[in-house]
Amino acid sequence: MKRIAIQGKVGSFHDIAAHEYFKDEQLQLLCCSTFEEVFDSVRRDPTAIAMLAIENTIAGSLLHNYDLLRESEITVVGEQRLHIQHCICCLPDDDWDTVTEVHSHPVALMQCRSFLAQHSGIRAVEAEDTAGAAEEITLQKSHGCAAICSSSAARQYGMRILEDSIEDNKHNFTRFLVACHPQKADYLRPLEKADKASIVFSLPHEEGSLSKVLTILSFYDINLTKIQSLPVIGHEWEYLFYVDVTFNNLTRYRQAIDAITPLVKSIKILGEYKES
Amino acid sequence: MKRIAIQGKVGSFHDIAAHEYFKDEQLQLLCCSTFEEVFDSVRRDPTAIAMLAIENTIAGSLLHNYDLLRESEITVVGEQRLHIQHCICCLPDDDWDTVTEVHSHPVALMQCRSFLAQHSGIRAVEAEDTAGAAEEITLQKSHGCAAICSSSAARQYGMRILEDSIEDNKHNFTRFLVACHPQKADYLRPLEKADKASIVFSLPHEEGSLSKVLTILSFYDINLTKIQSLPVIGHEWEYLFYVDVTFNNLTRYRQAIDAITPLVKSIKILGEYKES
């Protein structure tokens, strides 16, 4: 039995992603209302595992989760991609003509913006979580309120699905990271099987410093799958670079990290894991 | 008199950014409810100028606006940075003990999340725009409803400011782009004064292709101020790179673009302008 800390409730996309990643395993969910709480859970209970959304094809990167990862001792041990499909659902005895409000997580509301624009009489109310909105409506018997969530959450809470697949863009994927206490990492992923790493580094403010680092990585046959620069909040002219790399040879990858370390101002390995 | 297309209403942050950029000039605002409408306005009326939020220190890049820019013929001619400060305001005869809902743009609600968590009895309702929420509450005399917007919008609509500077992170800056029809570009910014460019390119799926491009840029003394890779939606393994560069010499910059062009799969200059 694994204990998985997620942001959201049973039936949320974090829950679905956790069950996809740990297929056929018994999971106990630690449902948190914020990502800070997810990190706190793992800090307090080193046997717990965090499941964290990190980027979405429509909404982009979750910068706040990158911050939390960078500042924590928790290490990434895996990733999971999930196709995000939203439905709109309500109490079984409600219908389109009685619904006046739709509750969901702000990102889910954003991803259904065109759909909601076609139903302009309905107000969008923010909730902490997609599945949490469905649960709340069911518990409170909130007539006139609909939720946007996964169809599995709708079924879980006994709601009526008014329409499924209402997301504006059908290529809506979220990438989740699996992260845990470093002492537990080897148990969750054999390091020798790792072929991907997530790294964050900062650079001295010199022209060409990024191209030097990337050239060295390419000399060592390290492939970039993601790069994003972010200004360091409060420090103009300083940038953090979040980079995902893939590699065939773990030793070569380690040598590449050794080779770039003298050229960066700071560097942190967020985790080494198997590409999904 | 300049005609500026913005997303949002009078008093919105787009309005404030436009007045900062075009200081001491008479402006006529074309208030649009979506960014698509902003682009349509400039397409239909080549004398109009678009003002577009493109990134925020907390929320990250507005990927949708990057998409719209890439797909349009409109070119970037300037940038404006704005310190974002939110207030919470209500009708003059309302107060903390009567407010049950707060209306605002989803990003503004997100940027005040800690503040709102301390007032957990208040529901967050999404609106198209910060200033629009204030206007709507005033017009409808919506007792019990507060808005999150700039203090100038609150004053504009005669609202009572319950608390100012309620944003969670005080280093909350948004960068806006000024964009227009290419024929109007030279009139808005003398090209010879440009020292910054925004570029998007895609690369062949070969190891080291990004490091080659960045190395060439550094050989030509072109400095990177932003880089972000984005998967091309619907095409696994293909990436777009959005890059901002600065330079001292326009000719050298043009030569650098010529030098990287044979190595990229596609490239588009989103605009050349003066760094703010």
Interface residues (C-beta under 8 A of the other chain):
Chain A: T57 I58 A59 G60 S61 L63 H64 P106 L109 M110 R123 A124 V125 E126 N169 H171 E207 G208 L210 S211 K212 L214 T215 L217 S218 D221 N223 L224 K226 I227 Q228 S229 L230 P231 I233 G234 F241
Chain B: T57 I58 A59 G60 S61 L63 H64 P106 L109 M110 R123 A124 V125 E126 N169 H171 E207 G208 L210 S211 K212 L214 T215 L217 S218 D221 N223 L224 T225 K226 I227 Q228 S229 L230 P231 I233 G234 F241
